Amino acid sequence: MDKSREQFEAWLKSTGHNPPYSVKRGYWEIWKASRAAIEIELPPVMRIEEPAISFCAYGRAGVLNAIYEHGLNVKGDDSGETDVPHQR
């Protein structure tokens, strides 16, 4: 079972609702569609070049901003690095 299905099953159990299979299947299709609709545009990649090392990376604050702009939360983030208001 994939992570999304596990989360769906946990949510459905938490509601106390035990729908018939056909209804549960419909709920699952809606759940998957809501997840598939989320697309996050990451910030530009930063190229970092030092004398002994060269690599590309995303800035943490930029990635967090991209996620929070979609109304999503990041588990364990209490960094205060973003400029997008979000719920905790």
C-alpha positions as CSV (number, residue, x, y, z in Angstrom):
1,M,0.0,0.0,0.0
2,D,1.4,3.4,-1.0
3,K,1.7,6.3,1.4
4,S,-1.3,8.2,-0.1
5,R,-3.5,5.1,0.3
6,E,-2.3,4.7,3.9
7,Q,-3.2,8.3,4.7
8,F,-6.6,7.9,3.0
9,E,-7.4,4.7,5.0
10,A,-6.3,6.5,8.3
11,W,-8.4,9.5,7.5
12,L,-11.5,7.4,6.7
13,K,-11.0,5.4,9.9
14,S,-10.8,8.6,11.9
15,T,-14.2,9.7,10.6
16,G,-15.9,6.7,12.1
17,H,-17.7,6.3,8.8
18,N,-17.8,2.8,7.3
19,P,-19.2,3.3,3.8
20,P,-20.1,0.6,1.4
21,Y,-17.3,-0.5,-1.0
22,S,-18.7,1.5,-3.9
23,V,-18.8,4.7,-1.9
24,K,-15.3,4.1,-0.4
25,R,-14.0,3.6,-3.9
26,G,-15.5,6.9,-4.9
27,Y,-13.9,8.6,-1.9
28,W,-10.6,7.1,-2.9
29,E,-10.9,8.4,-6.5
30,I,-11.6,11.9,-5.2
31,W,-8.7,11.7,-2.8
32,K,-6.3,10.7,-5.6
33,A,-7.6,13.5,-7.9
34,S,-7.1,16.0,-5.1
35,R,-3.5,14.9,-4.7
36,A,-2.8,14.8,-8.4
37,A,-4.1,18.4,-8.8
38,I,-1.2,19.6,-6.7
39,E,1.7,21.0,-8.7
40,I,4.5,22.9,-7.0
41,E,6.8,25.0,-9.1
42,L,10.2,25.0,-7.4
43,P,12.4,28.1,-7.3
44,P,15.3,28.5,-9.6
45,V,18.3,26.2,-8.9
46,M,21.3,28.0,-7.3
47,R,24.7,27.1,-8.7
48,I,27.3,27.1,-5.9
49,E,30.9,27.1,-6.9
50,E,33.7,27.0,-4.3
51,P,37.3,26.2,-4.9
52,A,36.9,22.5,-3.9
53,I,33.3,21.9,-4.7
54,S,30.6,22.7,-7.2
55,F,26.9,21.8,-7.0
56,C,23.4,23.0,-7.7
57,A,20.8,23.3,-5.0
58,Y,17.4,24.8,-4.2
59,G,17.2,27.3,-1.4
60,R,15.2,25.9,1.6
61,A,13.2,29.1,2.0
62,G,12.2,29.1,-1.7
63,V,11.1,25.5,-1.6
64,L,9.1,26.1,1.6
65,N,7.5,29.2,0.1
66,A,6.5,27.2,-3.0
67,I,4.8,24.6,-0.8
68,Y,3.1,27.0,1.5
69,E,1.7,29.0,-1.4
70,H,-0.4,26.0,-2.2
71,G,-1.9,25.9,1.4
72,L,0.1,22.8,2.3
73,N,2.1,22.3,5.5
74,V,5.6,20.9,5.9
75,K,5.9,18.5,8.8
76,G,8.4,19.7,11.4
77,D,9.0,23.1,9.8
78,D,9.4,25.7,12.5
79,S,12.3,27.5,10.8
80,G,10.5,30.8,10.2
81,E,12.4,31.1,6.9
82,T,9.4,31.8,4.7
83,D,7.4,34.9,3.9
84,V,4.2,33.0,3.2
85,P,1.8,32.8,6.1
86,H,0.8,29.2,6.9
87,Q,-1.0,27.1,9.5
88,R,0.9,25.0,12.0
